[in-house]
Amino acid sequence: MNVLGGYNIEDLAIGMSATFAKTITEADIVLFAGVSGDNNALHINQEYAQATPFGGRIAHGMLTASVISAAVANKLPGPGAVYMSQSLIFRAPVRPGDTVHATVTVRQIIMGRNHVALQTTCTVNGHAVIEGEALVKVGARAPAAPRASGESTSAAALCA
């Protein structure tokens, strides 16, 4: 683990997985609209949204996808990880009050670059709403400090 509690590249293994869950609230949707500037009526106007194929308001896709970012930042690889890329396929809408479970799974470890490829999935009530892949950069353990010339490594010297 790194000093922040996140995984270093040497700590990871293919198949490792972690999940972060968040309930998407009315406040989340309104605040995300304000922060992002995405004021699409589908997200903020119930009358309009009822007349669409969705039958009501839905959360922003990128708001839902941000739960993946929380899984990466807080769980796996955790603090210190840096996002390099993310692909997303939106499978189904997320509505106010839905709890999104973002699961990240280590798919590939690229040791020389300290990169980790993750499979990313968001589900609501067990149904996939987003699928994708992420590439993140993580740290590595510091190599052992070189011994000074002439320094003894015998057990007697270590115990002295």
Backbone as a ProteinNet text record, in pm:
[ID]
protein_1_A
[PRIMARY]
MNVLGGYNIEDLAIGMSATFAKTITEADIVLFAGVSGDNNALHINQEYAQATPFGGRIAHGMLTASVISAAVANKLPGPGAVYMSQSLIFRAPVRPGDTVHATVTVRQIIMGRNHVALQTTCTVNGHAVIEGEALVKVGARAPAAPRASGESTSAAALCA
[TERTIARY]
84.1	0	88.8	36.5	112	83	144.9	128.7	-13.4	-90.7	-229.6	-327.9	-279.1	-366.3	-413.4	-362.5	-396.6	-298.3	-333.9	-248.2	-135.5	-16.7	93.8	80.5	151.7	144.7	178	273.3	314.7	207.8	112.8	8.2	-112.1	-118.3	-236.2	-223.4	-337.5	-343.3	-465.9	-452.4	-565.6	-680.8	-800	-919.1	-958.8	-866.7	-903.7	-1020.1	-1111.4	-1232.4	-1276.5	-1343.3	-1398.1	-1521.9	-1612	-1736.8	-1757.7	-1807.1	-1846.5	-1991.7	-2076.3	-2218.1	-2258	-2348.5	-2400.4	-2544	-2630.8	-2767.9	-2769.3	-2822.8	-2830.2	-2953.8	-2932	-3040.7	-3082.4	-3196.6	-3241.9	-3133.6	-3077	-2972.7	-2852.6	-2812.2	-2698.9	-2725.3	-2846.6	-2880.8	-2880.4	-2941.3	-2945.8	-2805.6	-2726.5	-2590.4	-2503.3	-2518.6	-2439.8	-2476.9	-2605.3	-2648.3	-2580.1	-2575.7	-2512.4	-2363.4	-2296.6	-2150.5	-2108.3	-2179.7	-2141	-2196.1	-2305.3	-2372.2	-2469.3	-2482.8	-2573.7	-2713.3	-2792.3	-2927.3	-3032.3	-2998.8	-3092.3	-3222.4	-3334.6	-3466.1	-3493.3	-3430.3	-3447.3	-3405.8	-3314.9	-3264.2	-3335.9	-3387.4	-3437	-3583.5	-3651.4	-3789.5	-3878.6	-3951.1	-4033.3	-4140.8	-4206.9	-4311.4	-4257.2	-4145.2	-4083.2	-4041.5	-3972.8	-3917	-4025	-4144.7	-4253.8	-4297.4	-4280.8	-4323.5	-4217.9	-4103.1	-3997.1	-4011	-3937.1	-3939.8	-3898.3	-3830.1	-3788.2	-3903	-4006.2	-4123.3	-4100.2	-3993.7	-3962.9	-3817.3	-3780.9	-3643.9	-3543.7	-3426.1	-3315.7	-3191.4	-3100.2	-2972.6	-2883.8	-2796	-2695.4	-2610.5	-2577.2	-2491.1	-2356	-2301.1	-2169.4	-2175.1	-2288.7	-2304.8	-2299.8	-2372	-2370	-2228.5	-2160.7	-2024.5	-1926.8	-1957.5	-1866.2	-1857.7	-1953.8	-1945.9	-1828.6	-1797.7	-1679.4	-1554.3	-1548.4	-1434	-1417.5	-1528.9	-1522.6	-1469.6	-1508.8	-1458.6	-1307.8	-1261.2	-1117	-1041.9	-1093	-1023	-1026	-1134.9	-1151.7	-1127.5	-1135.9	-1130.5	-1015.9	-1019.9	-923.6	-890.5	-769.6	-650.6	-649.5	-737	-746.4	-669.1	-651.8	-585.9	-449.6	-427	-301.4	-311.9	-418.8	-436.3	-470.1	-420.4	-444.4	-516.3	-632.3	-708.7	-632	-619.5	-558.3	-666	-762.4	-872.3	-988.4	-1106.1	-1226.3	-1316.2	-1361.8	-1463.8	-1593.6	-1706.3	-1836.4	-1938.1	-2018.8	-2135.5	-2254	-2347.6	-2465.3	-2572.5	-2611.9	-2705.5	-2848.7	-2867.4	-3001.4	-2999.1	-3114.4	-3118.5	-3109.6	-3064.7	-3062.1	-3156.1	-3241.7	-3343.1	-3309.6	-3363	-3343.4	-3389	-3305.7	-3336.7	-3273.2	-3222	-3154.2	-3018.1	-2982.5	-2848.3	-2762.3	-2654.6	-2560.9	-2445.8	-2417.2	-2303.4	-2199.3	-2087.4	-1978.1	-1875.5	-1851.1	-1752.9	-1637.6	-1516.5	-1395.2	-1318.8	-1271.9	-1201.3	-1072	-961.1	-831.5	-832.6	-813.3	-809.3	-667.1	-583.1	-445.4	-355.7	-232.2	-131.7	-13.3	23.4	134.5	246.8	332.9	433	527	583	682.9	630.3	501.2	440.8	358.8	347.2	263.9	118.4	72.3	-66	-147	-275.4	-367.4	-492.4	-531.7	-656.3	-765	-875.1	-986.5	-1112.9	-1185.4	-1321.3	-1408.4	-1498.1	-1582.9	-1729.5	-1809.1	-1951.5	-2029.9	-2139.2	-2233.8	-2364	-2418.9	-2546	-2644.2	-2772.2	-2881.5	-2973.4	-2997.4	-3080.9	-3033.8	-2901.5	-2844.7	-2842.8	-2891.6	-2893.9	-2786.7	-2710.1	-2604.5	-2664.9	-2615.2	-2655.4	-2540.1	-2417.2	-2297.4	-2195.7	-2129.3	-2015.2	-1901.6	-1779.4	-1666	-1533.7	-1430.7	-1294.3	-1223	-1135.1	-1054.4	-907.4	-824	-680	-634	-566.4	-518.3	-369.7	-305.5	-163.3	-155	-69.8	-49.5	99.1	128.6	267	328.9	456.3	531.7	601.4	629.9	706.1	843.4	895.1	1029.7	1129.2	1227.2	1328.8	1407	1461.3	1541.4	1658.9	1690.2	1802.7	1931.6	2018.5	2146.1	2230.4	2301.8	2389.1	2517.2	2565.6	2691.8	2804.5	2903.1	3018.3	3081.4	3108	3173.6	3077.6	2948.9	2851	2825.3	2828.3	2810.8	2662.5	2630.5	2492.4	2480.7	2582.4	2577.2	2476.7	2424.7	2328.1	2388.4	2515.7	2580.5	2584	2609.9	2615.2	2476.1	2372.1	2236	2187.5	2237	2195	2277.6	2387.7	2479.4	2421.9
-118.5	0	125.2	232	356.6	434.2	548.5	624.9	676.6	681.2	727.4	613.2	489.5	373.8	310.9	358	299.1	189.8	115	5.7	56.8	-0.8	16.3	-90.3	-72.8	-167.3	-310.2	-324	-457	-525.6	-449.3	-503.7	-556.4	-527.8	-560.7	-696.8	-760	-888	-888.4	-953.4	-964.6	-1033.5	-977.7	-1031.9	-960.6	-881.7	-804.9	-713.4	-695	-619.4	-542.1	-430.5	-351	-277.9	-246.7	-178.2	-58.2	48.7	169	196.2	226.5	250.9	391.2	450.8	583.7	593.6	648.6	677.5	815	821	945.8	1022.3	1140.1	1219.1	1331.9	1392.5	1512.6	1620.4	1637.5	1738.8	1711	1583.4	1548.6	1594.6	1569.2	1603.4	1754.3	1827.7	1973.5	2032.6	1984.8	2036.3	2001.6	1879.9	1842	1928.9	1957.7	2046.4	2182	2234.1	2363.1	2362.4	2260.3	2252.3	2226.2	2138.2	2099.3	2192.8	2263.1	2345.1	2265.2	2135.1	2048.2	2060.2	2151.2	2177.1	2115.1	2003.2	1932.8	1909.6	1941.8	1928	1783.9	1688.6	1547.9	1523.4	1606.9	1591.3	1680	1795	1892.6	1932.3	1886.6	1927.5	1803.5	1774.7	1653.7	1650.5	1763.4	1767.1	1725.5	1784.8	1749.3	1602.2	1560.7	1425.6	1317.8	1346.9	1249	1217.5	1312.3	1293.8	1223	1188.5	1119	968.2	889.9	744.4	700	787.6	752.6	763.8	839.1	850.4	929.7	1004.6	1085.9	1127	1207.3	1258.4	1145.9	1166	1071.9	1150	1082	1142.9	1158.8	1255.2	1273.4	1146.4	1104.9	988.2	1007.5	1127.4	1151.9	1159.5	1199.6	1193.7	1048.5	963.2	820.6	765	801.5	752.5	799.8	911.8	962.4	867.6	777.7	678.9	582.7	561	481.2	552.6	682	759.6	744.9	743.3	725.3	587.1	484.9	348.7	342.6	407.8	410.3	486.9	603.2	690.5	638.2	571.9	532.5	384.8	300.5	155.8	87.7	90.2	12.4	84.6	125	110.4	197.8	296.9	375.9	506	570.3	700.4	699.5	803.2	816.1	772.6	699.4	656.5	778.1	776.5	885.2	828.5	883.7	842.4	877.2	784.4	808.8	813	720.2	718.5	637.2	656.8	583.9	574.3	453.7	435.6	400.8	444.8	423.1	381.9	283.3	246.9	258.6	347.2	368.6	268	182.2	72.6	102.7	180.5	206.3	334.6	398.6	523.2	498.6	602.7	603.7	716	685.2	780.6	832.9	950.6	1000.1	893.6	869.4	768.6	633	610.5	483.4	478.3	359.9	339.4	274.1	342.2	295.2	223.7	101.7	24.3	20.6	87.9	88.7	-15.6	-110.9	-216.1	-201.2	-203.6	-200.1	-329.7	-388.8	-516.9	-505.4	-547.9	-543.8	-644.5	-593.3	-675.2	-700.2	-598.8	-607.8	-518.3	-563.9	-486.7	-466.2	-341.1	-306.5	-253.2	-344.7	-313	-199.1	-202	-102.7	40	56.1	189.5	223.4	125.5	141.8	171.4	109.9	126.8	2.6	25.1	-83.3	-62	-165.4	-161.1	-223.1	-151.4	-194.4	-213.3	-318.7	-331.5	-252.6	-169.4	-86	-113.5	-130.5	-157.2	-84.1	-18.9	39	-38.3	-76	-146.8	-75.8	-94.8	-51.9	-172.2	-214.2	-332.7	-454.2	-468.4	-584.2	-575.1	-466.3	-449.6	-348.9	-382.1	-292.8	-165.8	-51.3	77.1	142.6	109.5	155.7	42.8	23.8	-68.1	5.2	-32.7	32.4	-20.3	54	21.6	149.4	138.9	252.5	212.9	311.9	294	393	342.9	429.2	405.7	508.1	499.1	493.1	406.5	392.9	402.7	417.7	425.4	287.6	289.1	165.6	181.3	68.8	75.3	132.2	207.5	262.8	148.4	148.3	43	55.7	-55.6	-54.7	39.8	113.9	207.2	128.8	174.1	103.1	111.3	4.2	0.8	76.4	142.6	216	116.3	156	71	28.8	-100.4	-152.1	-178.9	-150.8	-174	-323.5	-371.8	-514.9	-550.5	-669.1	-716	-844.4	-875.7	-999	-984.1	-1096.2	-1095.7	-1031.2	-1056.9	-998.3	-846.9	-796.2	-651.7	-589.1	-658.7	-607	-604.7	-697.2	-704.8	-616	-564.5	-484.7	-352.3
0	0	0	-60.5	-58.8	70.5	87.2	211.2	229.7	122.6	129.7	154	149.5	168.7	39.4	-73.7	-203.6	-240.4	-342.5	-387.6	-476.1	-458.2	-551.6	-659	-768.3	-879.5	-834.5	-741.2	-694.7	-609.2	-557.3	-470.1	-547	-676.4	-756.3	-823.1	-847.8	-917.2	-1008	-1121.6	-1213.2	-1140.6	-1157.9	-1093.5	-965.8	-906.7	-787.6	-824.2	-728.6	-757.6	-633.8	-656.6	-546.7	-596.9	-504.3	-538.7	-447.6	-506.6	-433.2	-470.6	-372.4	-398.5	-355.3	-433.8	-402.4	-451.1	-366.9	-408	-473.9	-595.6	-671.1	-622.8	-566.3	-508.6	-602.6	-570.1	-642	-634.3	-516.4	-498.5	-587.2	-599.2	-686.3	-829.6	-878.4	-1016.8	-1037.8	-945.6	-956.2	-946	-850.5	-835	-955.2	-1009.1	-1125.8	-1245.6	-1262.2	-1371.2	-1356.7	-1234.9	-1211.5	-1235.1	-1184.7	-1197.1	-1341.9	-1410	-1545.8	-1652.7	-1621	-1722.1	-1807.4	-1781.3	-1856.4	-1796.5	-1851.9	-1803.8	-1895.8	-1957.4	-2044.7	-1969.5	-2033.1	-1970.1	-1926.9	-1990.4	-1952.9	-1807.2	-1757.5	-1621.6	-1519.3	-1563.6	-1466	-1482.9	-1588	-1612.8	-1620.1	-1512	-1504.3	-1612.8	-1639.4	-1742.1	-1877.2	-1914.6	-2042.2	-2041.3	-1935.8	-1930.1	-1934.9	-1881.2	-1883.7	-2026.4	-2116.3	-2255.2	-2340.4	-2280.2	-2354.4	-2335	-2412.7	-2393.1	-2252.2	-2176.5	-2040.5	-1941	-1974	-1887.9	-1760.7	-1753.4	-1636.4	-1637.1	-1539.3	-1530.5	-1507	-1563	-1540.7	-1500.9	-1433.8	-1394.7	-1517.8	-1512.2	-1616.2	-1625.2	-1746.8	-1763.7	-1697.7	-1709.3	-1651	-1498.7	-1443.3	-1297.7	-1252.2	-1322.3	-1289.1	-1304.4	-1413.7	-1438	-1330.7	-1266.2	-1163.6	-1043.9	-1029.2	-921.2	-948.8	-1077.4	-1112.7	-1061.2	-1082.6	-1034.9	-884.4	-812.1	-666.2	-630.9	-708	-682.5	-704.9	-812	-842.1	-733.7	-695.6	-600.4	-457.7	-420	-280.1	-251.9	-353	-330.6	-404.9	-539.3	-618.3	-747.3	-766.4	-683.9	-559.1	-550.7	-429.3	-436	-320.2	-315	-384	-462.2	-535.9	-680.5	-717.5	-856.6	-943.1	-1066.7	-1160.7	-1283.8	-1314.2	-1432.4	-1559.4	-1651.8	-1782.1	-1891.1	-1882.6	-1979.8	-1924.6	-1986.7	-1947.9	-2070.4	-2103.3	-2206.1	-2135.7	-2193.2	-2131.4	-2236.1	-2202.3	-2281.2	-2186.5	-2220.4	-2136.5	-2177.4	-2084.8	-2112	-2070.2	-1964.3	-1912.1	-1828.8	-1814.1	-1737.3	-1586.7	-1518.3	-1372.2	-1329.4	-1233.9	-1189.5	-1049.6	-1016.1	-879.3	-779.5	-678.8	-576.9	-602.3	-724.8	-754.5	-685.5	-638.2	-583	-689.8	-724.6	-826.5	-756.9	-801.5	-752.2	-863.6	-843.3	-940.8	-899.1	-988	-961.9	-1059.3	-1005.3	-1087.3	-1064.1	-1174.4	-1167.9	-1247.4	-1188.2	-1257.1	-1371.1	-1493.2	-1614	-1663.1	-1647.9	-1698.1	-1614.2	-1592.8	-1519.8	-1612.4	-1632.7	-1722.2	-1633.2	-1587.5	-1484.9	-1523.8	-1643.2	-1681.8	-1684.2	-1698.5	-1705.5	-1580.8	-1489.8	-1369.6	-1405.9	-1514.7	-1558.2	-1523.4	-1495.4	-1465.6	-1549.7	-1625.3	-1701.4	-1614.4	-1603.7	-1519.6	-1602.8	-1576.4	-1628.5	-1533	-1585.2	-1500.5	-1533.2	-1428.6	-1446.6	-1338.8	-1380.1	-1285.4	-1297.5	-1182.9	-1181.5	-1089.3	-1120.3	-1033.9	-1021.3	-898.9	-873.8	-954.8	-967.3	-1035.6	-1187.2	-1244.9	-1390.7	-1432.4	-1535.8	-1582.7	-1641.5	-1596.2	-1653	-1728.8	-1691.7	-1763	-1762.4	-1876.4	-1884.7	-1952.9	-1919.3	-1983.1	-1933.3	-1968.4	-1926.9	-1888	-1790.1	-1747.1	-1749.8	-1770.4	-1758.2	-1652.9	-1549.7	-1442.3	-1419.9	-1367.2	-1331	-1179.4	-1129.7	-985.6	-953.9	-828.3	-784.2	-770	-738.8	-713.3	-579.5	-518.6	-394.1	-423	-329.5	-345.2	-338.4	-427.4	-419.3	-288.8	-244.3	-121.6	-140.1	-36	-42	-60.1	-151	-169.7	-43.5	-16.6	101.8	72.3	173.7	160.4	142.5	68.6	43.5	175	188.9	307.8	422.6	404	511.1	523.1	643.8	669.6	672.5	620.3	624.3	704.4	784.4	862.5	974.7	1020.3	1129.1	1253.6	1280	1397.2	1387.4	1266.1	1247.5	1264	1218.5	1228.5	1372.9	1453.5	1593.1	1684	1636.1	1720	1757
[MASK]
++++++++++++++++++++++++++++++++++++++++++++++++++++++++++++++++++++++++++++++++++++++++++++++++++++++++++++++++++++++++++++++++++++++++++++++++++++++++++++++++

